[in-house]
Amino acid sequence: MSNKKTVIDVRTPAEYLGGSVVGSVNIPLQELHLRVDEIKAMQQPIVLCCASGMRSQQATTFLKSANIDCENGGSWYDVNGNLN
């Protein structure tokens, strides 16, 4: 994965504090619809992650429907490993 991508972690703030991808942004899944304009302004493509990949898949589907260039990275552990 290129470092030119933005990583958004869609877990809860409590989960995010327990460990995350360095440099990632925490936007919980339930807040995505409120922050579409903010996300559109971020460096794209965007890689979404969560604990297992299920929430990030939901987020990917939603953001693609808003014409945002994004992909599901799966778990944050996987994304972290792919960036290093």
TAQUI-V680925 format. One record per backbone hydrogen bond with DSSP energy under -1.0 kcal/mol. NH is the residue of the N-H (numbers start at 0). CO is the residue of the C=O. E is the energy in kcal/mol with one decimal. If there is no record, write none. Layout:
# TAQUI-V680925
nh->NH co->CO e->E
nh->NH co->CO e->E
This chain:
# TAQUI-V680925
nh->4 co->1 e->-1.2
nh->5 co->44 e->-1.8
nh->7 co->46 e->-2.7
nh->8 co->24 e->-3.0
nh->9 co->48 e->-2.7
nh->15 co->11 e->-2.5
nh->16 co->12 e->-2.2
nh->18 co->15 e->-1.6
nh->23 co->20 e->-2.2
nh->24 co->6 e->-2.6
nh->26 co->8 e->-1.9
nh->28 co->9 e->-2.1
nh->30 co->27 e->-2.6
nh->31 co->28 e->-1.2
nh->33 co->30 e->-1.4
nh->34 co->31 e->-1.5
nh->38 co->34 e->-2.4
nh->39 co->35 e->-2.8
nh->40 co->36 e->-1.2
nh->41 co->38 e->-1.4
nh->45 co->68 e->-2.4
nh->46 co->5 e->-3.4
nh->47 co->70 e->-2.8
nh->48 co->7 e->-2.2
nh->49 co->73 e->-1.6
nh->56 co->52 e->-1.2
nh->57 co->53 e->-1.7
nh->58 co->54 e->-2.5
nh->59 co->55 e->-2.4
nh->60 co->56 e->-2.4
nh->61 co->57 e->-2.2
nh->62 co->58 e->-3.0
nh->63 co->59 e->-2.6
nh->64 co->60 e->-1.5
nh->66 co->63 e->-1.8
nh->67 co->62 e->-2.0
nh->70 co->45 e->-2.2
nh->72 co->47 e->-3.2
nh->75 co->49 e->-2.5
nh->78 co->74 e->-2.1
nh->79 co->75 e->-2.6
nh->80 co->76 e->-2.1
nh->81 co->77 e->-2.1
nh->82 co->78 e->-1.6
